[in-house]
Amino acid sequence: MNIIGLGLREFWQRLRAPPDALMLEIGVGGELLVAKLRAGLSLALLLLPLVNIATGEYTPSEGIAGMFGVILAVAASQALLVLAHQQRRFRWLPWLTTSYDVSLTTFVLALLAPGSLAASLNSMVVWAFYLIAICMTALRNDGRLTLYTGALAILQYAALAAVVFALARAPEQLASADYGTARVSTVLQRLLLIGVMTAITATVVYRMQRLVELSGTDGLTGLPNRTLLVHHFPGVLDGARENGGSLTLGLVNLDYFRRINDEAGPAIGDHALRHAVGVLRESLEGGDLLVRLGGEEFALLMPLPAGRAWERLETMRRDLATRPFVPGQDASPLRLTFSAGLASWPQDGADLSQLMRRADLRLSQAKLEGRNRVVAR
Ligand SMILES: Nc1nc2c(ncn2[C@@H]2O[C@H](COP(=O)(O)OP(=O)(O)OP(=O)(O)O)[C@@H](O)[C@H]2O)c(=O)[nH]1
């Protein structure tokens, strides 16, 4: 069975893999959205005990107990909302909040047990919050979180059912006029439904990851594209600010590339571009991000101060200049070189566009000075 052209094994492997930087960045927005939804829902729940007291369904003491529970839920959801605003600092937050959502559902189901054992297993309204919790993991773009939430819901609901069936001393205790009869078969069906919802949500996460990957990748070289750089940059900048790190952006442009296209043809030009990218890639280190901006222009984001970034690009420049591209067996080698301009945060600019502008000026200077060079000042 294939899912958008890929095998089930890859689907499974991808779901269990940690999300990349871009997916995490999008997930930060998703976590905030979930926190806002949770806070809004909790506030709406405040009305429930009031309505039940007004309609005479609750005694005042039940109403006060209900109100107390809802106030606790509101306070917790507000605290989670505050944390979600700073989620870049708390990467574990989605795991905490989804555990909270599932456990709160189980807790409320358990609270129904003293009144009616059937209600604690059959209450559709409360049980549906398991499905909502699983659904909301799709907004965090992390397949592992979806699988964890589904598994937690299955474990908790199965454990609750085991306790409820153990507590029932007579079959009548499992029957209720309002909630029907709690049966093992019904519990199994609901566990299956939780499993199905988990599988559907996991597929949505997977497809979203593939789409983001495709929209953020350049088809010719396989490098990330400008869109990814723009999304990725704020997170990298925040990281550098918080850890007192360095950041340098390099703009790299191949020299006289038009000649290669004109003399050897665009198909060979494409191969030459891939060759150049292959050489640049060999010198990349952890934390570097090489991006194809378009045409024969690339950006390289490095967690380094200007001096060390210049050395890294100099190594790349020498490597490329000394390793010509060989188009075919009898074809003569084509020498490729690049020019580059560097700009460092914070001295050359406070954001991506300022750094781009400064690096571009230095790239033009490198071209004017004769090409095949890296200009940092
Ligand atoms: N084969 C191929 N050529 C491309 C691609 N993207 C851009 N080009 C070519 O790259 C060339 C860029 O030419 P110019 O902008 O004049 O720059 P240049 O010839 O490299 O000269 P300088 O940058 O001034 O050193 C054009 O001929 C484009 O058609 C691509 O994806 N494949």
The ligand as an SDF file (V2000), in Angstrom:
LIG
                    3D

 32 34  0  0  0  0  0  0  0  0999 V2000
   20.8960   25.4690  -16.4880 N   0  0  0  0  0  0  0  0  0  0  0  0
   20.3670   26.3450  -15.6470 C   0  0  0  0  0  0  0  0  0  0  0  0
   20.6720   27.6360  -15.7660 N   0  0  0  0  0  0  0  0  0  0  0  0
   20.1550   28.5180  -14.8960 C   0  0  0  0  0  0  0  0  0  0  0  0
   19.2760   28.1300  -13.8830 C   0  0  0  0  0  0  0  0  0  0  0  0
   18.9120   29.2340  -13.1970 N   0  0  0  0  0  0  0  0  0  0  0  0
   19.5380   30.2770  -13.7580 C   0  0  0  0  0  0  0  0  0  0  0  0
   20.3110   29.8480  -14.7780 N   0  0  0  0  0  0  0  0  0  0  0  0
   21.1350   30.6320  -15.6810 C   0  0  0  0  0  0  0  0  0  0  0  0
   22.1590   31.3000  -14.9730 O   0  0  0  0  0  0  0  0  0  0  0  0
   22.5860   32.3990  -15.7810 C   0  0  0  0  0  0  0  0  0  0  0  0
   22.8270   33.5910  -14.9000 C   0  0  0  0  0  0  0  0  0  0  0  0
   23.3540   34.5880  -15.6910 O   0  0  0  0  0  0  0  0  0  0  0  0
   23.7540   36.0250  -15.1600 P   0  0  0  0  0  0  0  0  0  0  0  0
   22.7140   36.4940  -14.1520 O   0  0  0  0  0  0  0  0  0  0  0  0
   24.0150   36.9070  -16.3280 O   0  0  0  0  0  0  0  0  0  0  0  0
   25.0650   35.8050  -14.3220 O   0  0  0  0  0  0  0  0  0  0  0  0
   26.4310   35.1290  -14.6750 P   0  0  0  0  0  0  0  0  0  0  0  0
   26.5300   34.7500  -16.1130 O   0  0  0  0  0  0  0  0  0  0  0  0
   26.6420   34.0180  -13.7130 O   0  0  0  0  0  0  0  0  0  0  0  0
   27.4370   36.2860  -14.4280 O   0  0  0  0  0  0  0  0  0  0  0  0
   27.8980   36.9240  -13.0500 P   0  0  0  0  0  0  0  0  0  0  0  0
   26.8840   36.5460  -12.0040 O   0  0  0  0  0  0  0  0  0  0  0  0
   27.9150   38.3870  -13.2800 O   0  0  0  0  0  0  0  0  0  0  0  0
   29.2280   36.3640  -12.7320 O   0  0  0  0  0  0  0  0  0  0  0  0
   21.5070   32.6300  -16.8310 C   0  0  0  0  0  0  0  0  0  0  0  0
   22.0020   32.2180  -18.0690 O   0  0  0  0  0  0  0  0  0  0  0  0
   20.3850   31.7420  -16.3860 C   0  0  0  0  0  0  0  0  0  0  0  0
   19.6370   31.2190  -17.4690 O   0  0  0  0  0  0  0  0  0  0  0  0
   18.9410   26.7430  -13.7950 C   0  0  0  0  0  0  0  0  0  0  0  0
   18.1730   26.3030  -12.9280 O   0  0  0  0  0  0  0  0  0  0  0  0
   19.5080   25.8950  -14.6850 N   0  0  0  0  0  0  0  0  0  0  0  0
  1  2  1  0
  2  3  2  0
  2 32  1  0
  3  4  1  0
  4  5  2  0
  4  8  1  0
  5  6  1  0
  5 30  1  0
  6  7  2  0
  7  8  1  0
  8  9  1  0
  9 10  1  0
  9 28  1  0
 10 11  1  0
 11 12  1  0
 11 26  1  0
 12 13  1  0
 13 14  1  0
 14 15  2  0
 14 16  1  0
 14 17  1  0
 17 18  1  0
 18 19  2  0
 18 20  1  0
 18 21  1  0
 21 22  1  0
 22 23  2  0
 22 24  1  0
 22 25  1  0
 26 27  1  0
 26 28  1  0
 28 29  1  0
 30 31  2  0
 30 32  1  0
M  END
$$$$
